[in-house]
Amino acid sequence: MVETQLLQVFRTVARSGSITAAARQLRFTQSAVSRQIAALETDLGVRVFDRLPRGVALTEQGRVLLPHAEAILDRLATAQQSLDDLHRLDAGRLRVGAFPTAVAALVPRALASFRSAYPHVALSLIEGLTPGLLDRLTAGAADVVVVSSSPAGPIGGGHVDLHHLLDERLLVAVSRGHRLARRRVVRLAELAEDAFVVGSANAEDTLLRASLPSGFQPRIDIVAAEWTGKLGCVAAGLGVALVPALAMRGTPADIALLRLHADDESVRRVFAATVAGRAVPPAVTRFLTHLREAAHGFGDDPRG
């Protein structure tokens, strides 16, 4: 196999018609250029130049070789340019997955700042639940996913690398007319008589139910899958709801958000996940920085 440097030297000599001139262009010694041309001819088994009293001239074999050498070198230059563009993020793509409440504010903020910094990278966002997002990640259908911890066990089963972003509190949403609306902190026992608005008919299967302390059995009257409906029911005084802090971009005028007492407080950990054992693309590395910046403060300020 011919080395690309030998082809580069060959092309330069062919274009200049002189070993001496080619040596100046390449910043090699004349003898180094002569040795490399000789090495090329040995590898190919043919003469590519006739040595003349003044300069060199392509042989018939050299004239046949030249366009192929130029094509190879041009393709390599194009490939290098593409790789450089990816490294500088002047091209490429970034496919992000996130669980629904992370899509409320956290991930869009990170995507917006990333797009501002790297406008030539194509972005896409996939919303889903943590298990499905991890499946997409390991299948190669996403580059990075934002996921949350689960009472069911460790995330990803060791197949992913986790990058901690924040610890998210669960808050209690009550109507402004609720008896506890003016409180900042409440105990769950104080809500024992309240109906809870949940996103699933089977509360045992929801993150919110799994996050409640053992022994606390909420009374469930209303199921509303979407946050708009859930908070609408709370605002109307039909019940209270546990709300992840990430879901709240701002407190609605007719809703009060209360923190749970430390003894009752539930915190879930939020991570960005990448596939373990694989090289992290430059776009993902830079996006992780934007995610961390966007996450700063979310864990402390429930109103984002």
MOPEKA-V195212 format. One record per pair of residues at least 12 apart in sequence whose ideal C-beta (glycine too) atoms are under 6 Angstrom apart, sorted by the first residue. I is the first residue (numbers start at 1). J is the second residue. If there is no record, write none. Layout:
I&J, I&J
This chain:
2&43, 6&36, 6&40, 7&69, 7&73, 9&33, 9&36, 10&40, 10&69, 11&69, 12&25, 12&26, 14&58, 14&66, 17&55, 18&55, 19&33, 19&34, 46&61, 47&59, 48&61, 48&62, 48&65, 49&62, 87&282, 89&118, 89&121, 89&283, 90&120, 91&120, 92&121, 92&283, 93&122, 94&121, 94&123, 94&143, 94&283, 94&287, 95&124, 95&142, 95&143, 96&125, 96&144, 97&126, 97&133, 97&136, 97&142, 97&145, 98&146, 99&130, 99&148, 100&127, 101&244, 101&246, 101&247, 102&146, 102&246, 103&127, 104&246, 104&247, 104&249, 105&249, 105&304, 106&246, 106&294, 107&146, 109&294, 110&290, 110&291, 110&294, 111&123, 113&290, 114&287, 114&290, 121&283, 126&142, 130&147, 130&148, 133&145, 133&147, 134&156, 138&159, 138&275, 143&284, 144&272, 144&274, 144&284, 145&273, 146&272, 147&271, 147&273, 148&268, 148&270, 149&268, 149&269, 151&210, 159&276, 160&273, 160&276, 161&274, 161&276, 162&271, 162&273, 163&271, 163&272, 163&288, 164&271, 165&270, 165&272, 165&291, 165&295, 166&270, 166&295, 166&298, 166&299, 167&267, 167&269, 167&299, 168&244, 168&245, 168&246, 168&268, 168&270, 169&245, 169&267, 170&211, 170&242, 170&266, 171&243, 171&245, 171&257, 171&302, 172&240, 172&258, 173&234, 173&241, 173&243, 173&255, 173&257, 174&240, 174&256, 175&234, 175&235, 175&237, 176&254, 176&256, 177&237, 181&256, 183&258, 185&259, 185&261, 186&258, 187&261, 187&264, 188&216, 188&264, 191&240, 194&240, 195&219, 195&221, 195&239, 196&218, 196&220, 196&239, 197&222, 197&224, 197&230, 197&233, 197&234, 197&239, 197&241, 198&220, 198&223, 199&225, 201&223, 203&220, 208&242, 211&266, 213&264, 222&238, 222&239, 227&247, 231&255, 235&254, 235&255, 245&302, 248&302, 248&303, 249&304, 250&303, 251&303, 257&302, 272&288, 272&291
